[in-house]
Amino acid sequence: MGHGSSKDETQDDSADASGSTTSRIQRLRQRLHRHRPHFRRLHRGSGPGSQLKKLLKEEDFAGIALLCIIGAEMRIKDKWLACVSLGEQTFRTAISDQTDQPVWNSEKKLLLERNGARVARISVFETNRLSKNNLIGYCEIDLYDFLTRDSDSDIDVYDLLDPTSAGGIVGKIRLSCSIEDPMETEKSFVRRILSVVDYDESGNLSYDEFSNLIDAFGNQLAATKKEELFKAADENGDGVVSIDELAMLLAVQQEKDPLINCCPVCGETLHISDKLNAMIHLTLCFDEGTGNQIMSGGFLTDKQASNGWMFKVSEWAHYSSYEVGLRSGSSASHILVFDRRTKRLVEETIDAKIVLSMRAIYQSKVGLGLMDKGAKELLQSISEKQGRKMDSPESAKDIEKFISLFEDQLNLSEIKYPLEQFKTFNEFFIRELKPGARPITNAGRDDVAVCAADCRLMAFETAEDSTRFWIKGRKFSVQGLLGTEVCSDAFSGGSLVIFRLAPQDYHRFHVPVSGTIEKFVEIPGCLYTVNPIAVNSKYCNVFTENKRVVSTISTKEFGKVAFVAIGATMVGSINFTKKEGDYVNKGDEFGYFSFGGSTVICVFEKDTIKIDDDLLENSSRHLETLVSVGMQLGVSVKKR
């Protein structure tokens, strides 16, 4: 039995004539390091840290899901790949053969948190296109459903929904998912590590092999106990023990007095006092060997993961686009936002021609120079003309085109009136929703502020934070935003929240707090786009130069709140449905924008609101959060 008698060990011994214990341990550490899957060599974001971003409390840990994408049945023959997205991570399978029944047998372990992401999206792409891979079908599964299942061996079949047709089905996909309890997870991990030194694959280990492995863990205290542990497992005294016996023993010992204080795969120091997080780290870092393919990771969205040539480039260059994607999304040909409801990243694409034109105008001195020489007036004229067009009866035919373009982002069942009732495009654009479509969080508590629009949100504790993380216009200030008639010293150093509406969004905005409307102040200006490409430009001051209406709401819980409705390119008008002196409850409709995308900004007085941590954290990472009207924004901390 294995006293280092395998071919690999013999070669290592010939390379090191001294045969010292130290060199054997070093070789073993290298062997453990090499044993990790290839994709873990990618840059930060593809390893376990991307799943375990912070230390978990025991009450937050729900389990580790082993999800396996087995295969699918499609309507046409093609080369296929599948992606699974959970939270801010996406993983992908290999590409299948040319077939209508692809088989992947690809698996991935996913960390489940009690209040974290729980709905995984499975996307299937066809790959025989030179330009891009096309999304053909998808399904969503709630991984928490598997926590209560009696059996973990069942294979489930899900319909693949057509992303271009409501209710359409394009195929079926077979999945299996099991949730391991912590002890089983730990035994699986230990068994996997022990198998690395089982050179002849007999399923047994000698004391010498076991001793070298413990020494490789770098735990001096454990080194004094290794003989005791080995003898406890070697019940018949024959000098060898099975991997399963040792795995059980080591797992129990790891719970009592951890033997591993340094991850043998990535080298990260473990928190010995925090057994739960150490176990999670080790399990995610060292995938269980089941004979199935391990899905490749390091991707932000399924669109990114499906990009075959970029995937090969990232494999070759050994980097992950995780951090790069977050930081550059605002200036790239796509925008990444974090969906607060599904807790998943969403990629919003922009036509390449539009991106190039916006960059040429808003991110260069030459472009902004053209603005000063008449382009501002041109934008105004175009927007007004487009607004008149969208109010004409002929524009009704554009409703169907708009719906087909944004079908996956529109919930037509929420709309208050049937589509045939809209006689112009703008009537549809400013559509109302059915009562109850946007429930208001803590409706009876005026000390809880809510989101004012269906939008992409950025939140900052101070205006200074907003200029550090997001707004790059050199002349931006709270006073410039609000104007001298509204701005006061109380708003200096106050919190600032940006609600950016995209064309596909519900375009009525609502009041975030309960109180009395004091005034409306109209401020004339330009109609720059509110796209992040312009907001992130140091040459342009979108929010302080655009046309806007500033209103103030006097509240008991938050003091005065400034509500700024900002016009933008293609926005025909800003319309309010409330008037000065009205008392409003949070969540009440406040007004609407006509055709186009636009923005609302709320400014709170200093030390009056604690904005929710997830919104601040996303914003500090240059990441907009996709929210809906009525979701919680923050809680009052105003001193009375």
C-alpha positions in Angstrom: 0.0 0.0 0.0 0.9 3.6 -0.7 4.2 4.5 0.9 4.6 7.0 -1.9 4.9 4.3 -4.4 2.9 5.9 -7.2 4.5 7.1 -10.5 4.0 10.7 -9.5 5.7 10.2 -6.1 8.6 8.3 -7.7 9.2 11.1 -10.1 9.1 13.6 -7.3 11.6 11.6 -5.3 14.0 11.5 -8.2 13.8 15.2 -8.5 14.8 15.6 -4.8 17.6 13.2 -3.8 17.6 14.3 -0.2 14.1 12.8 0.4 13.6 15.2 3.3 10.3 15.4 5.1 10.2 19.1 4.3 10.5 18.6 0.6 7.7 15.9 0.7 5.4 18.3 2.5 6.2 21.0 -0.1 5.4 18.7 -2.9 2.2 17.6 -1.3 1.1 21.3 -0.9 1.8 21.8 -4.6 -0.2 18.7 -5.4 -3.2 20.0 -3.4 -2.9 23.4 -5.1 -2.7 21.9 -8.6 -5.7 19.7 -7.8 -8.2 22.6 -7.9 -10.1 23.1 -11.1 -8.5 25.1 -13.9 -10.9 28.0 -13.7 -10.0 28.7 -10.1 -6.7 30.2 -11.5 -8.8 33.1 -12.7 -8.5 36.4 -11.0 -10.4 37.3 -7.8 -14.1 36.8 -8.3 -14.1 33.2 -9.5 -13.0 31.5 -6.3 -14.9 30.9 -3.1 -14.6 34.5 -2.0 -17.1 35.5 -4.6 -19.6 33.3 -2.9 -18.5 34.0 0.7 -18.0 37.7 0.6 -18.6 38.2 4.3 -18.5 36.0 7.4 -21.9 34.3 7.9 -23.6 33.9 11.2 -24.9 30.4 12.0 -28.5 31.6 11.7 -27.9 33.0 8.2 -26.5 29.7 6.8 -29.1 27.7 5.0 -26.9 25.0 3.4 -24.8 24.3 0.3 -26.7 23.2 -2.8 -25.2 20.8 -5.2 -26.9 21.7 -8.5 -26.4 19.5 -11.5 -27.5 20.4 -15.0 -28.0 17.0 -16.6 -29.4 17.6 -20.1 -32.2 19.0 -22.2 -34.6 18.3 -25.0 -34.7 21.0 -27.6 -36.8 21.4 -30.8 -33.8 21.9 -33.1 -30.3 20.4 -33.5 -27.5 22.7 -32.5 -24.5 23.1 -30.2 -25.8 24.1 -26.8 -24.5 25.5 -23.5 -26.3 26.2 -20.3 -25.7 28.8 -17.6 -26.9 29.1 -14.0 -27.1 32.5 -12.3 -27.5 33.0 -8.6 -27.0 36.4 -6.9 -24.0 38.0 -8.4 -22.5 34.9 -9.9 -23.0 33.0 -13.1 -21.5 29.6 -14.1 -21.5 27.8 -17.4 -21.3 24.3 -18.8 -19.2 23.1 -21.7 -20.6 23.2 -25.2 -22.5 20.1 -26.2 -22.3 18.2 -29.5 -24.6 19.1 -32.4 -27.8 17.6 -31.2 -31.4 18.2 -30.1 -30.8 16.4 -26.8 -27.7 17.9 -25.3 -26.1 16.2 -22.3 -23.9 18.3 -20.0 -23.8 16.5 -16.6 -22.3 19.7 -15.1 -22.5 20.6 -11.5 -21.7 23.4 -9.1 -21.9 24.0 -5.4 -23.8 27.1 -4.4 -23.9 28.7 -0.9 -27.4 29.4 0.3 -28.1 32.2 2.9 -31.4 32.6 4.7 -31.8 36.2 3.5 -29.8 35.9 0.4 -30.4 34.9 -3.2 -32.5 31.8 -3.5 -33.9 31.8 -7.1 -31.5 30.4 -9.7 -32.0 31.2 -13.3 -31.0 28.5 -15.8 -30.4 29.8 -19.4 -29.8 27.7 -22.5 -28.0 29.2 -25.5 -27.4 28.0 -29.0 -23.8 28.5 -30.0 -23.4 28.0 -33.8 -23.5 31.7 -34.6 -20.4 33.7 -35.6 -21.6 36.9 -34.2 -23.1 35.9 -30.8 -24.7 33.1 -28.9 -28.4 33.3 -28.7 -30.6 32.8 -25.7 -33.2 30.2 -26.6 -34.9 29.3 -23.3 -34.8 29.7 -19.6 -36.4 28.6 -16.3 -36.1 29.7 -12.7 -36.0 27.4 -9.7 -36.3 28.2 -6.0 -33.4 26.3 -4.4 -35.1 26.6 -1.0 -37.7 24.1 -2.3 -35.0 21.4 -2.0 -34.4 22.0 1.7 -37.6 20.2 2.6 -37.3 17.3 0.2 -37.0 13.8 1.6 -35.0 12.5 -1.3 -31.9 14.2 -2.9 -31.6 11.8 -5.8 -34.6 12.8 -7.9 -34.2 14.4 -11.3 -36.6 17.3 -12.0 -37.8 18.3 -15.4 -38.6 22.0 -16.1 -40.1 23.7 -19.1 -37.7 26.1 -20.9 -39.6 29.4 -21.5 -39.3 31.3 -24.7 -37.8 34.8 -23.9 -39.4 36.3 -27.0 -42.9 35.0 -26.5 -45.1 35.2 -23.3 -46.1 31.6 -22.3 -44.0 30.0 -25.1 -42.1 26.8 -24.4 -39.0 25.9 -26.4 -37.9 22.7 -24.7 -37.3 20.9 -21.4 -34.3 20.7 -19.1 -33.3 18.0 -16.6 -31.8 19.1 -13.3 -30.9 17.6 -9.9 -30.3 19.5 -6.7 -29.5 18.3 -3.2 -28.8 20.3 -0.1 -26.1 18.9 2.2 -26.1 19.3 5.9 -22.9 20.8 7.3 -21.5 17.5 8.6 -22.0 15.7 5.3 -20.5 18.6 3.5 -17.4 18.5 5.7 -17.1 14.7 5.4 -17.2 15.0 1.6 -14.5 17.7 1.6 -12.2 15.7 3.9 -12.8 12.6 1.8 -11.8 14.5 -1.3 -8.6 15.8 0.3 -7.6 12.4 1.5 -8.1 11.0 -1.9 -5.3 13.3 -3.2 -2.7 11.3 -1.4 -4.2 7.9 -2.1 -1.7 7.4 -4.9 -2.7 3.9 -5.9 -6.4 4.7 -5.6 -7.0 1.7 -3.3 -9.2 3.6 -0.9 -6.7 3.1 2.0 -4.0 5.3 3.5 -0.9 4.4 5.3 0.3 6.3 8.4 3.1 7.9 6.4 0.7 9.3 3.8 -1.7 10.5 6.5 1.2 12.1 8.5 2.5 14.0 5.5 -1.0 15.3 4.8 -1.5 16.6 8.3 1.9 18.3 8.2 0.9 20.0 4.9 -2.0 21.6 6.7 0.5 23.7 8.7 -1.1 23.1 12.0 1.5 22.4 14.7 -1.0 21.4 17.3 -2.6 18.9 14.9 0.8 17.4 14.2 1.1 16.3 17.7 -2.3 14.4 17.5 -1.9 12.7 14.1 -0.7 9.4 15.5 -3.6 9.4 18.0 -6.1 10.2 15.3 -4.7 7.5 12.9 -4.8 4.8 15.6 -8.4 5.7 16.5 -9.4 5.0 12.9 -7.2 1.9 12.5 -9.4 -0.4 14.6 -7.8 -3.7 13.5 -4.2 -2.4 13.8 -3.1 -3.4 10.3 -1.4 0.0 9.7 -3.9 1.2 7.0 -7.3 2.8 7.2 -10.0 3.5 4.7 -10.6 7.0 3.4 -14.2 6.8 4.5 -13.1 6.0 8.1 -10.6 8.8 8.2 -13.0 11.2 6.6 -15.6 10.6 9.3 -12.9 10.9 12.1 -11.4 14.1 10.7 -14.8 15.7 10.1 -15.7 15.1 13.8 -12.3 16.4 14.9 -12.6 19.5 12.7 -15.8 20.3 14.6 -14.1 19.9 18.0 -10.6 21.2 17.4 -10.0 22.2 13.7 -6.9 20.6 12.1 -6.8 22.9 9.1 -5.9 26.5 9.7 -4.9 27.2 6.1 -6.9 26.3 3.0 -4.7 23.8 1.1 -6.2 24.9 -2.2 -6.0 28.7 -2.3 -3.7 29.2 0.7 -6.0 31.6 2.5 -5.7 31.7 6.3 -8.9 30.4 7.9 -10.6 31.7 11.0 -10.1 28.7 13.3 -12.5 30.1 15.9 -15.2 30.4 13.2 -15.8 26.7 12.3 -18.9 27.4 10.1 -17.2 29.8 7.8 -14.0 27.7 7.6 -16.1 24.7 6.6 -18.0 26.7 4.0 -14.8 28.1 2.5 -13.1 24.7 2.3 -16.2 23.1 0.7 -16.6 25.7 -2.0 -12.9 26.0 -2.7 -12.4 22.2 -3.1 -15.2 20.9 -5.3 -16.4 17.4 -4.6 -15.3 14.8 -7.1 -18.4 13.1 -8.4 -17.2 12.3 -11.9 -19.3 15.1 -13.4 -18.0 18.2 -15.1 -17.5 21.2 -12.8 -19.1 24.4 -14.2 -16.8 27.3 -15.0 -17.3 30.5 -13.1 -16.1 34.1 -12.8 -19.0 35.6 -14.8 -21.4 38.3 -13.9 -24.4 37.4 -16.1 -25.5 34.7 -18.4 -25.0 36.9 -21.4 -21.4 37.4 -20.4 -20.9 33.7 -19.7 -22.4 32.7 -23.1 -19.9 34.8 -25.0 -17.7 32.0 -26.3 -14.7 33.9 -27.6 -14.5 36.1 -24.5 -14.7 33.0 -22.3 -11.7 31.5 -24.1 -9.8 34.8 -23.8 -10.4 35.0 -20.1 -9.3 31.3 -19.7 -6.1 32.1 -21.6 -5.4 35.4 -19.8 -6.3 34.1 -16.3 -8.5 36.9 -15.3 -12.1 37.3 -14.3 -14.1 40.2 -15.5 -16.1 40.4 -12.2 -14.6 43.5 -10.8 -13.9 45.0 -14.2 -17.5 44.4 -15.2 -18.8 46.3 -12.2 -16.5 49.2 -12.6 -16.8 49.7 -16.4 -20.4 48.8 -16.9 -21.5 52.4 -16.9 -19.2 53.3 -19.8 -19.4 50.0 -21.7 -22.0 48.8 -24.3 -24.1 47.4 -21.5 -25.2 48.4 -18.0 -25.1 46.0 -15.0 -27.7 46.5 -12.4 -28.5 44.4 -9.3 -32.2 43.3 -9.1 -33.2 43.7 -5.5 -36.2 41.4 -5.8 -34.4 38.4 -7.3 -31.0 39.3 -5.8 -29.4 38.8 -9.2 -27.3 40.8 -11.6 -29.1 42.0 -14.8 -27.4 43.1 -17.9 -29.1 45.8 -19.9 -27.7 46.2 -23.4 -27.6 49.5 -25.4 -27.4 49.7 -29.2 -23.7 50.0 -30.1 -24.3 53.0 -32.4 -26.0 54.8 -29.5 -23.2 54.1 -27.2 -20.6 55.4 -29.7 -22.6 58.6 -30.3 -23.1 59.2 -26.5 -19.4 58.7 -25.8 -18.5 61.1 -28.7 -20.8 63.8 -27.3 -20.6 63.4 -23.5 -17.2 62.1 -22.8 -15.0 64.5 -24.8 -14.3 68.2 -24.8 -15.1 68.3 -28.5 -18.5 66.8 -28.1 -19.5 69.2 -25.3 -18.1 72.0 -27.3 -20.6 71.2 -30.0 -23.3 71.3 -27.3 -22.3 74.9 -26.5 -22.6 75.8 -30.2 -26.2 74.9 -30.7 -26.6 71.1 -30.1 -28.4 71.9 -26.8 -31.1 73.7 -28.7 -31.2 70.8 -31.2 -31.8 68.3 -28.5 -34.6 70.5 -27.1 -36.2 70.7 -30.6 -35.9 67.0 -31.2 -37.4 66.1 -27.8 -40.3 68.4 -28.3 -40.9 67.1 -31.8 -40.8 63.5 -30.5 -43.2 64.3 -27.7 -45.7 65.7 -30.2 -45.3 62.6 -32.4 -46.0 60.3 -29.4 -49.2 62.2 -28.6 -50.5 61.6 -32.2 -53.0 58.8 -33.0 -50.4 57.4 -35.5 -48.1 56.6 -32.7 -50.4 53.9 -31.4 -48.8 51.4 -33.8 -45.5 51.8 -31.9 -47.0 50.2 -28.8 -46.7 46.7 -30.2 -43.1 47.3 -31.3 -42.2 48.6 -27.9 -43.8 45.6 -26.1 -41.9 43.2 -28.4 -38.7 45.0 -27.7 -39.0 44.9 -23.9 -41.3 41.9 -23.4 -39.1 40.2 -20.9 -39.1 43.4 -18.7 -42.8 44.3 -19.0 -45.5 42.7 -16.9 -48.6 43.4 -19.0 -50.9 41.8 -16.4 -50.1 44.7 -14.0 -51.5 47.4 -16.3 -54.8 48.9 -15.2 -56.4 49.2 -18.6 -56.4 46.8 -21.6 -53.9 47.6 -24.4 -56.6 48.4 -27.0 -57.8 51.3 -24.8 -54.5 53.3 -25.4 -55.1 55.6 -28.4 -51.5 57.0 -28.5 -48.1 55.8 -27.5 -47.8 58.3 -24.7 -51.0 57.1 -23.2 -49.4 53.7 -22.9 -46.1 55.1 -21.8 -47.7 56.9 -18.8 -49.8 53.8 -18.1 -51.3 53.3 -14.6 -51.0 50.1 -12.7 -53.7 48.0 -11.0 -54.3 48.8 -7.3 -52.0 46.7 -5.2 -49.5 46.1 -8.0 -46.9 48.0 -6.0 -47.3 47.2 -2.3 -46.0 49.8 0.1 -43.5 48.6 2.7 -44.7 49.3 6.3 -47.5 51.5 5.0 -48.5 52.5 8.5 -45.1 53.7 9.6 -44.1 57.2 8.6 -40.6 56.7 9.8 -39.9 54.3 6.9 -39.1 55.9 3.6 -39.8 54.0 0.3 -38.6 54.0 -3.2 -40.2 56.7 -5.4 -40.1 54.9 -8.8 -39.6 51.7 -10.7 -35.9 52.4 -11.5 -32.2 51.9 -11.2 -31.2 53.4 -7.8 -28.0 54.9 -6.5 -27.9 56.0 -2.9 -25.3 58.0 -1.0 -25.0 59.1 2.6 -23.7 62.5 1.4 -23.4 64.4 -1.9 -19.6 64.1 -1.6 -20.0 60.3 -1.7 -22.1 60.6 -4.9 -19.3 62.6 -6.6 -16.7 60.1 -5.5 -18.6 57.0 -6.7 -20.9 58.1 -9.5 -21.5 61.7 -10.5 -18.4 62.9 -12.3 -19.5 66.3 -13.4 -17.1 68.8 -12.0 -19.7 71.4 -11.2 -22.2 69.2 -9.4 -23.4 70.4 -6.0 -26.6 70.2 -3.9 -27.0 73.9 -4.2 -26.6 73.7 -8.0 -29.2 70.8 -8.1 -31.8 72.4 -5.9 -31.3 76.1 -6.8 -31.1 79.0 -4.3 -34.9 79.2 -3.7 -35.0 75.7 -2.2 -31.5 74.9 -1.0 -30.7 75.5 2.7 -27.9 74.7 5.1 -29.9 71.8 6.4 -29.4 70.0 3.0 -25.6 70.4 3.1 -24.1 67.0 4.0 -27.5 65.4 3.6 -28.2 62.0 2.0 -28.9 61.8 -1.8 -30.8 59.2 -3.7 -30.9 58.9 -7.5 -33.8 57.1 -9.2 -33.0 56.6 -12.9 -36.0 55.5 -15.0 -35.3 53.6 -18.3 -37.8 53.8 -21.2 -39.2 50.3 -20.4 -40.1 51.3 -16.8 -43.5 52.3 -15.4 -43.1 56.1 -15.7 -45.2 57.4 -12.8 -43.3 58.5 -9.8 -44.5 58.4 -6.2 -43.8 60.2 -2.9 -41.2 58.5 -0.8 -42.3 60.0 2.6 -45.5 61.2 4.2 -45.9 65.0 4.6 -47.2 68.2 3.2 -46.1 69.6 -0.2 -44.7 73.1 0.4 -43.7 74.3 -3.0 -42.8 73.6 -6.7 -39.9 75.5 -8.3 -39.3 75.1 -12.1 -35.7 75.4 -13.2 -35.2 75.7 -17.0 -32.3 73.9 -18.6 -31.0 71.4 -21.2 -32.2 68.0 -22.1 -29.0 65.9 -21.7 -29.4 62.1 -21.5 -29.4 60.7 -18.0 -27.7 57.5 -19.2 -24.7 56.6 -16.9 -22.3 57.4 -19.9 -23.3 61.1 -19.5 -23.6 61.0 -15.7 -20.1 59.5 -15.4 -18.6 62.2 -17.7 -16.3 64.8 -16.1 -17.2 67.2 -18.9 -20.9 67.2 -18.4 -23.1 68.3 -15.5 -26.4 66.5 -16.3 -28.3 67.0 -13.1 -27.5 70.6 -12.5 -27.9 71.7 -16.1 -31.0 69.8 -17.2 -34.5 71.1 -17.0 -36.1 70.1 -13.7 -38.8 70.8 -11.2 -37.9 70.9 -7.5 -40.5 70.3 -4.8 -40.2 70.2 -1.1 -42.1 67.9 1.3 -42.3 68.9 4.9 -42.4 65.8 7.2 -42.4 65.0 10.9 -40.0 62.1 10.6 -37.5 63.4 8.1 -37.7 67.1 8.2 -37.8 68.6 4.7 -37.2 66.4 1.8 -36.3 67.8 -1.6 -37.9 65.9 -4.6 -36.3 66.8 -8.0 -37.9 65.6 -11.2 -35.4 65.9 -14.0 -36.1 66.0 -17.7 -33.9 64.3 -20.3 -33.5 63.7 -24.0 -36.8 62.6 -25.6 -38.7 63.5 -22.4 -41.6 65.6 -23.6 -42.8 66.9 -20.2 -42.8 66.6 -16.4 -46.3 66.4 -15.0 -47.4 66.5 -11.3 -50.7 65.2 -10.1 -50.5 66.9 -6.7 -50.4 70.6 -5.8 -48.9 72.9 -3.2 -50.5 72.4 0.2 -51.6 68.8 -0.4 -50.9 66.2 2.3 -49.5 63.0 0.8 -48.9 59.6 2.2 -45.8 57.7 1.2 -46.4 55.7 -1.9 -49.1 58.1 -3.3 -48.7 59.0 -6.9 -46.9 62.3 -7.3 -46.6 62.7 -11.1 -45.3 61.2 -14.4 -42.8 61.7 -17.2 -44.0 61.6 -20.9 -42.0 59.6 -23.5 -38.3 58.9 -22.7 -36.2 57.9 -19.7 -35.6 60.3 -16.9 -34.6 60.7 -13.3 -35.8 61.7 -9.9 -33.4 62.8 -7.1 -34.3 63.0 -3.5 -32.2 65.0 -1.1 -32.7 64.5 2.7 -31.6 66.9 5.4 -28.4 65.9 7.2 -28.8 63.1 9.9 -32.4 62.4 9.2 -32.3 59.0 7.4 -30.4 55.7 7.5 -30.5 54.4 4.0 -30.7 50.6 3.8 -27.2 49.0 3.8 -27.6 46.9 0.6 -28.4 50.1 -1.4 -25.4 51.9 0.0 -23.1 48.9 -0.6 -24.1 48.5 -4.2 -23.7 52.2 -4.9 -20.2 52.2 -3.4 -19.4 49.5 -6.0 -20.6 51.7 -8.9 -23.6 49.3 -9.2 -27.2 50.5 -9.6 -30.0 48.6 -7.8 -33.1 47.7 -9.7 -36.0 48.6 -7.4 -39.8 49.0 -7.5 -42.1 51.7 -6.1 -42.8 51.0 -2.4 -39.7 49.0 -1.6 -38.0 50.2 1.6 -35.5 53.0 1.1 -34.4 53.7 4.7 -35.5 54.6 8.2 -35.7 57.9 10.0 -33.0 58.7 12.6 -34.1 62.3 13.0 -33.6 63.6 16.6 -36.7 65.1 18.1 
